[in-house]
Amino acid sequence: FTPDWIVRYMVENSLGRLWIEGHPNEALKEQWKYYLDEAEQEESVQKQLNQIYAEHSKLDPEDLTCLDPCCGSGHILVYMFDVLMQIYQSRGYRDRDAAISIVEHNLYGLDIDDRAAQLAYFAVMMKARQYDRRFLSRGIQPHIYAIEESNGLSTWKAFSGSDFGQLALDQTYIAQADELIDLFHDAKEYGSILKVEPTDYDNLQDYLEEIRQKGSENILFAAWADEMADKMPKLIRQAKLLSRKYDVVVTNPPYMGSGGMNAKLSKYVKDNYPDSKSDLFAVFIEQCGAMTKPNGYQAMITQHAWMFLSSYEKLREKILQKMIVNMAHLGPRAFEEIGGEVVQTTSFVLRNELSNEYQGEYCRLIEPTTQQGKEDMFLSVQNRYVSKQENFAKIPGSPVAYWVSKNLLEDFRKGKMLTNFADSVQGLATADNNRFLREWFEVSINKIKFDARDSNDAFNSKGKWFPYNKGGLYRRWYGNNDYVVNWEKNGNEIKNFKDAKGKLRSRLQNTSYYFRESFSWSLVSSGESAFRYKPIGNIFDVAGMSFFSSTHLLYLGALC
């Protein structure tokens, strides 16, 4: 599903980069078509990078640990295998020995879907077989697993107070086993976003096998010990994988807004990832960062909303504690399988180390409307920008606006914001527009009240239907006056609109601004915004974005 060239871009600029930094090799680098050289850095930053390179020079190929925590059918793992093979070959390894070492030491993959993990397992086995004809008979197993659940396993607490005869129990190991059972209950709901603390489980498996062999007069406990000895090794294995840190983490995570999450997933995300809870892709950005070693690399393709939206501002602060090495900002239509403008993506590489003065390279690939067009633009070295991370903080909200000019950054430093002169607020959310809204021609003109607030700000809301601003098509200066809203008795019916359980559905926000003169623009737009004057008398909603000013309104509207 991930475009092949994006997979290559991510792997070459993370795994490939980490190796090349410590082991310069032009012949090896020339094999990587999508590799981007480091942007030119200031002396202080380069000195910091040289220290990182020195640490990487101590690594041998067997030391490199590479994880895809959402591995699917193994597309990224397979290309990681290819790059690792090139690295081993550059160090003089025979193909057979390299293939064995890659499977034993380098590659790790997890997924919640059993079939996907089986496909990834098969793909890596076949890749190893490509370089070692006897590989399938060697009994070597890839570290690629589907997340296992502990559902159905009873904890030790279920047997508290039971008589075990001569069998003495070690409470430390029993507590460890109970923790794993609790941790991995419903684990397929959460997958690789489960937070697992590093723990020494090396002796737990041996202990459980020991008490199983000793047996017990308690038949239920004996059956439990048998089951624990069978299933606990799988839980221990995935706990180790989820708690360790990796040199390189590369993935295309799932995209799912909070509205699509079930109750369990939603609660877990809100409790454990409050800064990225809006979407699973953002949760995975945070989790993949936590799974990456210091000075290691994290490479992902995600929706690009995290770069700009205020709901991801705290997540951006965390991301900007690392170096954005480079980015392929793809925008819409990066995937042939997904049409339209809905999924807008960016692929990026982070080094898990901070330097505010670091300059990353950004490839702006928004304009091409096909997957092939974006790849061609990337390879043609068009629309490339170099930007310091510290510049992002000069703009309110710290958006990753890598294309912004020095002049505009200076404007933000010296100038004033629109918010210094006007208020911009959200308005009414009816929760059922079909019920409460009409187009103006659907009701009698005599029942529409246009003057709920007069020029002296006096208020009179007697009437039923009132003009309603809900955005609309691209139109400048004036217009899109299409809707009226039922605001009879000060919106009494909307104010008391509840669901079947009695929970209030509507949201009346910033009511003191209702019916006031404003300028408005539409929340959703595929191009630039168009600003429209709204005279006294309108209620506005969320899509009908509005700003208000008692002294500068017309000037500010014209300026916008």
NORHU-V163381 format. One record per helix or strand of 3 or more residues. SS is the DSSP state (~ for helix, > for strand). FROM is the first residue (numbers start at 1). TO is the last residue. If there is no record, write none. Layout:
BEGIN
SS;FROM;TO
SS;FROM;TO
END
This chain:
BEGIN
~;4;22
~;26;29
~;43;56
~;61;63
>;66;68
~;75;90
~;95;106
>;107;111
~;114;131
~;135;137
>;143;146
~;156;159
~;171;183
~;187;189
~;191;193
~;204;214
~;219;243
>;246;251
~;258;260
~;263;272
~;280;290
>;292;303
~;304;307
~;310;319
>;323;332
>;344;351
>;359;364
~;371;379
>;384;388
~;389;394
~;406;414
~;418;420
>;423;425
~;433;436
>;437;439
~;440;442
~;445;447
>;465;469
>;483;486
~;488;495
~;511;513
>;518;522
>;532;534
>;539;541
>;544;548
~;553;559
END
